[in-house]
Amino acid sequence: MLELDDVTVRFGATVAVDSVSLSVAEGSVLAVLGPSGCGKSTLLRSIAGLEHLDGGRVCWDGRDLAGVPTHERGFALMFQDGQLFAHASVAENIAYPLKLRRVGRGERARRVAELLELVGLPGYGDRRPTTLSGGEQQRVALARSLAAEPALLLLDEPLSALDRSLRDRLAGDLREILVSTGTTALMVTHDHDEAFTVADRMAVMLDGRIAQEGETVDVWRAPVSRQVAEFIGYETFVEGEAAARLVRGADGVGFDGAAGGVLALRRSALRVDEDGSLSGVVRRAVSVSDAVHLEVEVDGVGEVAALAEDPVHHPGDAVTLRLDPRGASRLNDARRL
Ligand SMILES: Nc1ncnc2c1ncn2[C@@H]1O[C@H](COP(=O)(O)OP(=O)(O)OP(=O)(O)O)[C@@H](O)[C@H]1O
């Protein structure tokens, strides 16, 4: 089990990691999710032993790792660009950590075949990394990271260099591979969908601090602050009477406008529906791959982000919306960190 206790890392006047405490249980996957510059890579590097800690402790199974060099921690690292050795074959790349551990030739070949199978690239052993697609290269990098059966796998934006559709597919595969191998992992990413797909738990990091940590579904459903909500994809924020009006008649939200607080809504929470109880006027309509993104001025509420299935709505059109409570969350100010 990995435990971080008040970890702090400074670069001059910049506090890149500010008193971070987190744990990752054996066999589970934690995603540290945050915007560019929030300190997530520095946090990962400090776990790997690549940064000097200005405060706090990094412990593995109860043992403080201060003074334990990177190569003796038993952790593996995987980066955005897999950093494969271009001059070596795929099989040699994957076998590299095994060679370092003096695993014999026959056993190495057996493990390489097994790992290529695991990452969906059987028969690719003799290829050079430069002849592979970006997604295939990341699969090879993952196989190499898993070769030595690391106690902890540290993943730094492992899918960021890939295009969207490939990233979605590989995120699902990554999840399956980590679960099937029982790997304990910590992944840093700025992509909330990726965090949701790959991890069991999610820690949202803002300005060097952990703003919220919990099971991915819980963080997804109940962000503790507007900043966290915005970062995980909530787009509309309303309060007071406007919020009460929005949820009136929608079961399951239970928002009392008079009690204060903010109602956060994902775009998917407001859908065009001819039986919907909210009426408004379309201000903007943008078609995306499988839906239409609308901005709708709702009477007595203001402009909200909504979703339509067909591209039949134009600015100025009157529409009615239905609220789906699964995409709505009441931000609880009391729990704000
Ligand atoms: N070696 C360094 N020297 C000085 N400042 C640094 C150093 N490394 C990181 N920083 C600063 O620390 C802060 C956190 O950087 P870090 O790379 O950890 O963020 P990040 O969340 O991983 O961002 P990104 O997603 O853009 O990589 C930033 O303000 C950055 O400029």
The ligand as an SDF file (V2000), in Angstrom:
LIG
                    3D

 31 33  0  0  0  0  0  0  0  0999 V2000
   12.0360   21.5890  -12.1250 N   0  0  0  0  0  0  0  0  0  0  0  0
   11.2210   22.6340  -11.8900 C   0  0  0  0  0  0  0  0  0  0  0  0
   11.7140   23.8450  -11.5770 N   0  0  0  0  0  0  0  0  0  0  0  0
   10.9060   24.8710  -11.3080 C   0  0  0  0  0  0  0  0  0  0  0  0
    9.5620   24.8120  -11.3160 N   0  0  0  0  0  0  0  0  0  0  0  0
    8.9980   23.6400  -11.6310 C   0  0  0  0  0  0  0  0  0  0  0  0
    9.7930   22.4800  -11.9320 C   0  0  0  0  0  0  0  0  0  0  0  0
    8.9540   21.4470  -12.1930 N   0  0  0  0  0  0  0  0  0  0  0  0
    7.7050   21.9370  -12.0760 C   0  0  0  0  0  0  0  0  0  0  0  0
    7.7280   23.2440  -11.7220 N   0  0  0  0  0  0  0  0  0  0  0  0
    6.5510   24.0920  -11.4640 C   0  0  0  0  0  0  0  0  0  0  0  0
    5.7190   23.4210  -10.5260 O   0  0  0  0  0  0  0  0  0  0  0  0
    4.3480   23.5460  -10.8800 C   0  0  0  0  0  0  0  0  0  0  0  0
    3.7320   22.1740  -11.0770 C   0  0  0  0  0  0  0  0  0  0  0  0
    4.2940   21.5590  -12.2350 O   0  0  0  0  0  0  0  0  0  0  0  0
    3.9050   20.0760  -12.7060 P   0  0  0  0  0  0  0  0  0  0  0  0
    4.7120   19.7550  -13.9260 O   0  0  0  0  0  0  0  0  0  0  0  0
    3.9910   19.1650  -11.5690 O   0  0  0  0  0  0  0  0  0  0  0  0
    2.3780   20.2870  -13.1020 O   0  0  0  0  0  0  0  0  0  0  0  0
    1.4110   19.3170  -13.9120 P   0  0  0  0  0  0  0  0  0  0  0  0
    0.1080   19.3810  -13.2190 O   0  0  0  0  0  0  0  0  0  0  0  0
    2.0200   17.9940  -14.0890 O   0  0  0  0  0  0  0  0  0  0  0  0
    1.3160   20.0760  -15.2910 O   0  0  0  0  0  0  0  0  0  0  0  0
    1.2990   19.4630  -16.7930 P   0  0  0  0  0  0  0  0  0  0  0  0
    0.0260   18.6810  -16.9030 O   0  0  0  0  0  0  0  0  0  0  0  0
    1.2940   20.7140  -17.6350 O   0  0  0  0  0  0  0  0  0  0  0  0
    2.5350   18.6550  -16.9440 O   0  0  0  0  0  0  0  0  0  0  0  0
    4.3030   24.4360  -12.1070 C   0  0  0  0  0  0  0  0  0  0  0  0
    4.0790   25.7530  -11.6910 O   0  0  0  0  0  0  0  0  0  0  0  0
    5.6920   24.2870  -12.6930 C   0  0  0  0  0  0  0  0  0  0  0  0
    6.0510   25.4330  -13.4320 O   0  0  0  0  0  0  0  0  0  0  0  0
  1  2  1  0
  2  3  1  0
  2  7  2  0
  3  4  2  0
  4  5  1  0
  5  6  2  0
  6  7  1  0
  6 10  1  0
  7  8  1  0
  8  9  2  0
  9 10  1  0
 10 11  1  0
 11 12  1  0
 11 30  1  0
 12 13  1  0
 13 14  1  0
 13 28  1  0
 14 15  1  0
 15 16  1  0
 16 17  2  0
 16 18  1  0
 16 19  1  0
 19 20  1  0
 20 21  2  0
 20 22  1  0
 20 23  1  0
 23 24  1  0
 24 25  2  0
 24 26  1  0
 24 27  1  0
 28 29  1  0
 28 30  1  0
 30 31  1  0
M  END
$$$$
